[in-house]
Amino acid sequence: MKKGDSNVLAAASYVLLVLSGILMLVFKEDDDFVKFHSIQSIVVSVVFLVVWIVLRIIEFLISFIPFTQVIIWFLSFVFGVVFLVVWLYLMYEALEGKKYTLPFIKDFMKKYAK
């Protein structure tokens, strides 16, 4: 497999979040570069899903307090923009052939994805 093919497959591991990460991990487990980005895609997707669920729970819990919904909507918007930017950046780095690791999962990635 050519290096460019690995880059495209690594970037594709981010496209459908956890699903594409798992698919690439299963089908391209022999390619360390694709494996690295597949694992990172799965971890980042799960972390962002957990944060999104926590935001929904907080929204429900404080929905009875006047004007708090605006704060939660704003936080959800900011969270969505941050997620989109991080997601696109990780795909770009994979296409460029780089192994960029997000700081908040660096230890995990060192342990499981070399």
C-alpha positions as CSV (number, residue, x, y, z in Angstrom):
1,M,0.0,0.0,0.0
2,K,1.3,3.5,-0.9
3,K,1.8,6.1,1.8
4,G,-0.9,8.3,0.3
5,D,-3.4,5.5,0.6
6,S,-2.6,5.1,4.3
7,N,-3.2,8.9,4.8
8,V,-6.6,8.7,3.1
9,L,-7.6,5.7,5.1
10,A,-6.4,7.3,8.3
11,A,-8.4,10.5,7.5
12,A,-11.4,8.3,6.6
13,S,-11.3,6.8,10.1
14,Y,-12.7,10.1,11.4
15,V,-15.6,10.5,8.9
16,L,-18.2,8.5,10.7
17,L,-16.7,9.0,14.1
18,V,-16.8,5.7,16.2
19,L,-18.1,3.6,13.3
20,S,-15.5,4.4,10.8
21,G,-12.8,4.3,13.5
22,I,-13.8,0.7,14.3
23,L,-14.1,-0.3,10.7
24,M,-10.6,1.0,9.8
25,L,-9.2,-0.6,13.0
26,V,-10.6,-4.0,12.1
27,F,-9.8,-3.9,8.4
28,K,-6.4,-2.1,8.4
29,E,-4.9,-3.4,11.7
30,D,-1.6,-4.1,10.0
31,D,-1.0,-0.4,9.1
32,D,0.3,1.4,12.2
33,F,-0.6,4.8,10.9
34,V,-4.2,3.9,10.2
35,K,-4.4,2.1,13.5
36,F,-3.2,5.2,15.4
37,H,-5.8,7.4,13.8
38,S,-8.5,4.8,14.1
39,I,-7.9,4.5,17.9
40,Q,-7.8,8.3,18.2
41,S,-11.0,8.7,16.3
42,I,-12.8,6.2,18.6
43,V,-11.5,7.8,21.8
44,V,-12.2,11.4,20.6
45,S,-15.7,10.4,19.5
46,V,-16.5,8.7,22.8
47,V,-15.1,11.7,24.8
48,F,-17.2,14.2,22.9
49,L,-20.3,12.0,23.1
50,V,-19.9,11.8,26.9
51,V,-19.5,15.6,27.1
52,W,-22.6,16.0,24.9
53,I,-24.6,13.7,27.2
54,V,-23.4,15.6,30.3
55,L,-24.5,18.9,28.7
56,R,-28.0,17.4,28.0
57,I,-28.3,16.2,31.6
58,I,-27.3,19.6,33.0
59,E,-29.7,21.2,30.6
60,F,-32.5,19.0,31.9
61,L,-31.6,19.6,35.5
62,I,-31.5,23.4,35.3
63,S,-34.2,23.8,32.7
64,F,-36.6,24.9,35.5
65,I,-34.5,27.9,36.4
66,P,-35.3,31.0,34.2
67,F,-32.8,32.1,31.6
68,T,-30.4,29.1,32.2
69,Q,-31.4,27.6,28.9
70,V,-29.7,30.4,27.1
71,I,-26.4,29.6,28.8
72,I,-26.7,25.9,28.0
73,W,-27.6,26.7,24.4
74,F,-24.5,28.9,24.2
75,L,-22.3,26.2,25.7
76,S,-23.8,23.6,23.3
77,F,-23.0,25.9,20.4
78,V,-19.4,26.5,21.5
79,F,-19.0,22.7,22.2
80,G,-20.3,22.0,18.7
81,V,-17.9,24.4,17.0
82,V,-15.0,23.1,19.0
83,F,-15.8,19.6,18.1
84,L,-16.1,20.5,14.4
85,V,-12.8,22.3,14.4
86,V,-11.0,19.5,16.2
87,W,-12.6,16.8,14.0
88,L,-11.6,18.6,10.8
89,Y,-8.1,19.3,12.1
90,L,-7.5,15.6,13.0
91,M,-8.7,14.6,9.5
92,Y,-6.3,17.2,7.9
93,E,-3.4,16.0,10.0
94,A,-4.1,12.4,9.0
95,L,-4.2,13.4,5.3
96,E,-0.8,15.2,5.8
97,G,0.7,12.0,7.2
98,K,1.2,13.4,10.7
99,K,0.5,11.6,14.0
100,Y,-0.9,14.5,16.0
101,T,-2.3,13.5,19.4
102,L,-4.7,15.7,21.3
103,P,-3.3,16.7,24.7
104,F,-6.1,15.3,26.8
105,I,-5.7,11.8,25.4
106,K,-1.9,11.8,25.0
107,D,-1.2,9.3,27.8
108,F,-3.9,6.9,26.5
109,M,-2.5,7.1,23.0
110,K,1.0,6.4,24.1
111,K,-0.1,3.3,25.8
112,Y,-2.5,1.8,23.2
113,A,-1.5,3.3,19.8
114,K,2.2,3.6,19.1
